[in-house]
Amino acid sequence: MQRNFNIYDSQDQLGCIKIILDELKINHERFKPKAIHYFISNAKNAFVGPEQYAQMAAGEVEEVAAEVYKRYLKFLRKNNAVDFDDLLMMPVVLFQEFPEVLQEYTHRLEYVLVDEFQDTNRAQFELLKMLTSINRNIFVVGDDDQSIYRWRGADLRNILDFNQTFAGAQVFRLEQNYRSTKNILAAAHSVIVNNNGRHEKELWTEREPGAKIQLLESGTEYEEAEFVVQKLKAEMDESAIQLNNVAILYRTNSQSRALEDGLRRNGLPYVVVGGLRFYERREIKDALAYLRVVMNPLDSISLRRIINVPKRAIGETTLQKLSEYALMKTCTLFEVLQFADEIPGLSTRARNSTCQFYRMMNKFIETKDEVPPVEFVRSLIEESGLPQVFQDENTPESLSRLDNIRELVNGIREHFERNVEATLDTFLEEVSLITDIDSLDEKEKTVTLMTLHAAKGLEYPVIFIAGCEDGLFPLARSTENRDDLEEERRLFYVGATRAQEKLYLSFCTFRRRFGERSNSVPSRFLRELDQSLIEHQTMFHAYSRRRPQRNLQQKRPEAHAQIMPDYENMTQENLSLSKGMRVQHAQYGPGVIRAVAGSGGKTRVVVQFKSGEPRTLMVQYANLQIL
């Protein structure tokens, strides 16, 4: 490699991977370049070469990544280029092959200091070992209980095994905490001690015990947001807390939607740190654009946004030809899509894709009044292909985008539950007004919303951690692996110790999953808390009479699931419905079944609602509840 090498940024790296996938004749839609890049980068951070990675590969995607990895390194060398990960790996390789170069640098660097040592990856650790191999003058600062970036390549072994790697090292435990009250520290400690992979320590403070941990239990995520806002207002009134002294933390970005809506309904300004507000996120704008076109086919701006999202061979050239033909025919851009076969100059692929897109969208335009709104939107989003793209990419970022899209459906269902007069048009109008409000000046004091990962290193007098439920925090996939679960527990510890004066932990009994409610189980972290440090409060609205307060002392999740019947799973097509039965519908209210026809997924019922004339509903979409 020559001295005048280039450093490729993330876009350059993706470009390289796309070229290699094309050379291997591998479909980009099936094996996403971003996903391949993610696996290669993780391998480099773990100091794993292509041959070793090929032996470790589990599953088809990783096998493809292993083959691309090998060719990717050759591609970079051929182009006299490196990527960011190479800047760590290559010095180690250099020192291994040329000991005299290593010796020069070890003499040049007499002392080495590393901060946030718990966040270092394996490649960084190998580099540090080499640079300090002669002088042994290394000083690191870190906290194994705050190692929360494993998904970025951080290796907890680096700090846990430091004494073995650097024999004779002295350890100074900095256990005094100057931030939080005694109760907050004790509560955090009662959870983190359940981790096996940690150095024994316990934070202490000279501060007063302070308030107990406030545990908020509510019925739904809508009620959770209302409960959080209610307690926030109480802090403002009773303790004179300013909005900028409050932070609301959550495990996943998609959770911000309900919390943002709750703050907005109550006129409280907020700012989302480390990300965009919910309705400003690209995937949400794309999904809403599909809905806008269906509700208003004349909306050419929304149509242009999504006609090739996901990519379907309708690029700018094709769009230009479609626009020109629409002008000639004096018709709208959407109408001209049906004439794609007549437009000269379009490739066969572009012509077929355009016709297919038109048929899909026209089907939804024609049936928008025949299917329950929430199910209609869910079907539209699924058929658009957006969720599948993010699912196939299978990176932390893409899965977060997938969660956001599903949360949009939850928001639509909530809109209909709150307003019996609601329509999809009123939902779109509300979103437009939200966007206008979001553009207001944010210089005034605001509540801070952010993920738990983004909160590391920060502190606030009052902290709310929302969504403390198994499957959400900790994430469902983390419970299958001890290391992943212990990282989730460290994340809880980090979030709790951001609080200086007050810590609120909230969870709800039901939470929507892609528009459908399901039972939630309180997080195991709540059950691990020292119960003597907790004050448990509840807020229920419509379902309060059938939602008793949880007993967090019970350890088994199954015990919590049995506290109340599974009403939500009883509302789908597995219900045994019969004539004369009284039922409840989220939009139309209570009613009586007048007729039942069909079976299984095709079961239909005719319901006479108090609010008006009889309606025919498909049971699998109607989400009926037996009264």
Residue pairs with C-beta under 8 A, 6 or more apart in sequence:
1 77
1 80
1 82
2 80
4 80
5 80
5 81
5 82
6 79
6 80
6 81
6 82
7 81
7 82
7 83
7 84
7 87
8 16
8 76
8 81
8 82
8 83
9 84
10 37
12 81
12 83
13 37
13 83
14 33
14 34
14 37
16 72
16 75
16 76
17 33
17 36
17 37
17 40
17 68
17 72
18 28
18 33
19 75
20 68
20 71
20 72
20 75
21 27
21 28
21 31
21 33
21 36
21 68
23 71
24 67
24 68
24 71
26 64
29 392
30 392
31 61
31 64
32 389
32 392
32 393
32 394
32 395
32 398
34 393
34 395
34 397
34 398
35 61
35 65
35 392
35 393
35 394
35 395
35 398
36 61
36 64
36 65
36 68
38 395
38 396
39 61
39 62
39 65
39 69
40 65
40 68
40 69
40 72
41 85
41 153
42 153
43 49
43 50
43 53
43 65
43 69
44 85
44 86
44 88
44 89
44 123
45 85
45 88
45 121
45 122
45 123
45 152
45 153
46 121
46 122
46 123
46 153
46 155
47 89
47 92
47 121
47 122
47 123
47 126
48 56
50 66
50 69
50 70
50 73
51 70
53 62
53 65
53 66
53 69
54 63
54 66
54 67
54 69
54 70
56 62
57 63
57 65
57 66
61 394
76 82
76 83
76 86
82 90
85 123
88 121
88 123
88 124
88 127
89 123
91 127
92 123
92 126
92 127
92 130
94 101
94 102
95 101
95 102
95 105
95 130
102 130
102 131
102 133
103 134
105 131
106 130
106 131
106 132
106 133
106 134
106 135
107 134
107 135
109 131
109 132
109 135
110 135
110 137
111 135
111 137
111 138
111 139
112 128
112 131
112 132
112 137
112 138
112 139
113 138
113 139
113 140
113 141
114 120
114 128
114 138
114 139
114 140
114 141
114 142
115 140
115 141
115 142
116 141
116 142
117 140
117 141
117 142
117 158
117 159
117 162
118 142
118 143
118 144
118 146
118 147
118 154
118 156
118 158
118 159
119 142
119 147
119 149
119 152
119 154
120 128
120 154
120 155
120 158
121 152
121 153
121 154
121 155
121 158
122 153
122 155
122 158
124 158
125 155
125 158
125 165
128 138
129 165
132 138
132 166
136 166
138 166
138 169
140 159
140 162
142 159
144 156
144 159
144 160
144 197
144 198
144 199
145 192
145 195
145 198
145 201
145 490
145 493
145 494
146 456
146 490
146 493
146 494
147 154
147 156
147 159
147 487
147 490
148 154
148 452
148 453
148 456
148 487
148 490
148 491
148 494
149 453
150 156
150 483
150 484
150 487
151 396
156 197
156 483
159 199
160 197
160 198
160 199
162 169
163 169
163 171
173 201
175 201
175 202
175 203
175 204
176 203
176 204
176 205
176 206
177 185
177 203
177 204
177 205
177 497
178 205
178 207
179 205
179 459
179 497
179 500
180 188
180 205
180 207
180 497
180 499
180 500
181 205
181 207
181 208
181 209
181 210
181 211
181 500
181 501
182 204
182 205
182 207
182 208
182 209
182 210
183 209
183 210
183 211
183 212
183 213
183 533
184 210
184 213
184 496
184 497
184 499
184 500
184 503
185 203
185 204
185 205
185 497
186 530
186 533
187 213
187 496
187 503
187 529
187 530
187 533
187 534
188 203
188 492
188 493
188 496
188 497
189 202
189 203
190 528
190 529
190 530
190 533
191 489
191 492
191 493
191 496
191 525
191 528
191 529
192 198
192 489
192 490
192 492
192 493
194 489
194 528
195 486
195 489
195 490
196 482
196 486
197 483
197 486
203 497
210 501
210 502
211 501
211 502
212 533
212 534
212 535
213 503
213 504
213 505
213 529
213 533
213 534
213 535
214 231
214 502
214 503
214 504
214 505
214 534
214 535
214 537
215 504
215 505
215 506
215 526
215 534
215 535
215 536
215 537
215 552
216 224
216 227
216 228
216 231
216 504
216 505
216 506
216 507
216 537
216 538
216 539
217 506
217 507
217 508
217 509
217 522
217 536
217 537
217 538
217 539
217 549
217 550
218 224
218 226
218 227
218 506
218 507
218 508
218 509
218 538
218 539
218 540
219 508
219 509
219 510
219 539
219 540
219 541
219 542
219 543
219 544
219 547
220 508
220 509
220 510
220 511
220 512
220 517
221 255
221 258
221 410
221 467
221 508
221 511
221 512
222 258
222 261
222 262
222 414
222 417
222 418
223 508
223 539
223 540
223 541
224 258
224 466
224 467
224 506
224 507
224 508
225 258
225 259
225 261
225 262
225 263
225 466
226 262
226 539
227 506
227 539
228 248
228 259
228 262
228 464
228 466
228 504
228 506
229 262
229 263
229 265
229 266
229 268
230 539
231 464
231 504
232 246
232 268
232 447
232 462
232 464
233 266
233 268
235 241
235 246
235 462
235 502
236 242
236 243
241 461
241 462
242 445
243 268
243 269
243 445
243 446
243 447
244 445
244 446
244 447
244 448
245 460
245 461
245 462
246 447
246 448
246 460
246 461
246 462
246 463
246 464
247 447
247 448
247 449
247 450
247 455
247 458
247 460
247 462
247 463
247 464
247 498
248 259
248 447
248 448
248 449
248 450
248 464
248 466
249 450
249 451
249 452
249 455
249 463
249 464
249 465
249 466
249 495
249 498
250 256
250 259
250 449
250 451
250 452
250 465
250 466
250 467
250 473
251 451
251 452
251 467
251 472
251 473
251 475
251 491
252 400
252 403
252 451
252 467
252 472
252 475
253 275
253 281
253 400
253 403
253 404
253 451
254 400
254 403
254 404
254 406
254 407
255 407
255 466
255 467
255 472
256 272
256 275
256 277
256 278
256 449
257 278
257 404
257 407
257 408
257 410
257 411
258 407
258 410
258 411
258 414
259 449
259 466
260 270
260 272
260 277
260 278
260 449
261 411
261 414
263 269
263 270
263 447
263 449
264 270
264 434
264 437
268 447
269 440
269 442
269 444
269 445
269 446
269 447
270 446
270 447
270 448
270 449
271 442
271 446
271 447
271 448
271 449
272 278
272 449
272 450
273 448
273 449
273 450
273 454
274 450
274 451
274 453
274 454
275 281
275 450
275 451
275 454
277 438
278 284
278 404
278 407
279 285
279 288
279 431
279 434
279 435
279 438
280 435
280 438
281 401
281 404
282 401
283 386
283 390
283 401
283 404
283 405
284 404
284 405
284 408
285 305
286 305
286 306
286 309
286 386
287 381
287 384
287 386
287 405
287 408
288 302
288 408
288 428
288 431
289 302
289 303
289 305
289 306
290 302
290 306
290 361
290 380
290 381
290 384
290 386
291 377
291 380
291 424
291 428
292 299
292 302
292 428
293 299
293 302
293 303
293 306
293 334
293 361
294 361
294 364
294 365
294 368
294 380
295 368
295 424
295 425
295 428
296 302
297 303
297 332
297 334
297 335
297 361
297 365
298 332
298 334
300 332
300 333
300 334
303 333
303 334
304 319
304 333
306 384
307 314
307 319
307 357
308 314
308 315
308 319
309 386
310 384
310 385
310 386
310 388
310 389
312 353
312 356
312 357
312 385
313 347
313 349
313 350
313 353
314 350
314 353
314 354
314 357
315 350
318 346
318 347
318 350
318 354
321 343
321 345
321 346
322 333
322 336
322 337
322 340
322 343
322 354
323 333
325 336
325 339
325 342
325 343
326 332
326 333
326 335
326 336
329 335
329 336
329 339
334 358
334 361
336 343
337 354
337 355
337 357
337 358
337 361
338 355
338 358
338 362
340 346
340 350
340 351
340 354
340 355
340 358
341 351
341 355
343 351
346 354
360 383
360 384
364 376
364 379
364 380
364 383
367 376
368 376
368 424
371 379
371 618
371 621
372 587
372 617
372 618
372 621
372 622
372 623
373 412
373 416
373 422
373 423
373 424
373 587
374 409
374 412
374 413
374 416
374 515
374 623
375 515
375 621
376 424
377 409
377 412
377 424
377 515
378 409
378 514
378 515
381 387
381 405
381 408
381 409
386 405
387 402
387 405
387 406
389 398
390 398
390 399
390 401
390 402
390 405
391 398
391 399
391 402
406 513
406 514
406 515
409 512
409 514
409 515
410 512
410 513
410 514
410 515
412 424
412 427
412 515
413 512
413 515
413 586
414 512
415 422
415 426
415 427
415 430
416 422
416 427
416 586
416 587
417 586
417 587
419 426
420 587
420 588
420 589
420 611
422 587
448 460
452 465
452 473
452 491
452 492
452 494
452 495
453 491
455 494
455 495
455 498
456 494
458 498
459 498
459 499
459 500
460 498
460 499
460 500
461 499
461 500
461 501
461 502
462 499
462 501
462 502
462 504
463 495
463 496
463 498
463 499
463 502
463 503
463 504
464 504
464 505
464 506
465 473
465 492
465 495
465 496
465 503
465 504
465 505
465 506
466 506
467 473
467 506
467 507
467 508
467 511
468 505
468 506
468 507
468 522
468 523
468 525
468 526
469 507
469 508
469 511
469 520
469 521
469 522
469 523
470 476
470 479
470 520
470 521
470 522
470 523
470 524
470 557
471 520
471 521
472 511
472 520
472 523
473 488
473 491
473 492
473 523
473 525
474 484
474 485
474 488
474 489
474 523
474 524
474 525
475 484
475 488
477 484
478 484
478 485
478 487
478 488
479 485
488 525
489 525
492 523
492 525
496 503
505 526
507 520
507 522
507 523
507 526
508 520
509 519
509 520
509 540
509 543
509 547
509 564
510 517
510 518
510 519
510 520
510 543
510 568
511 517
511 518
511 520
512 518
516 568
516 572
516 623
517 568
518 568
518 569
519 561
519 564
519 566
519 568
519 569
521 557
521 560
521 561
522 550
522 552
522 560
524 557
526 552
527 552
527 553
527 554
527 555
529 552
531 552
531 553
534 552
536 549
536 550
536 552
538 544
538 547
538 549
540 547
543 567
546 564
546 565
546 567
547 564
548 563
548 564
550 560
550 563
551 563
554 560
567 625
570 625
570 626
571 623
571 624
571 625
571 626
572 619
572 620
572 623
573 600
573 601
573 603
573 619
573 620
575 619
575 624
575 626
577 583
577 593
577 596
577 603
577 605
577 619
577 624
577 626
578 593
578 596
579 593
579 594
579 595
579 596
580 592
580 593
581 592
581 593
581 626
582 590
582 591
582 592
582 593
582 626
582 627
583 590
583 591
583 592
583 593
583 607
583 624
583 625
583 626
583 627
584 590
584 591
584 624
584 625
584 626
584 627
585 591
585 607
585 609
585 617
585 622
585 623
585 624
586 623
588 607
588 609
588 611
588 612
588 615
589 609
589 610
589 611
590 609
590 610
590 627
591 607
591 608
591 609
591 610
592 607
592 608
593 605
593 606
593 607
594 606
594 607
594 608
594 614
595 605
595 606
596 603
596 604
596 605
596 606
597 603
597 604
597 605
598 604
601 620
602 618
603 618
603 619
603 620
604 616
604 617
604 618
604 619
605 616
605 617
605 619
605 622
605 624
606 614
606 615
606 616
606 617
607 614
607 615
607 617
607 624
608 614
609 615
617 624
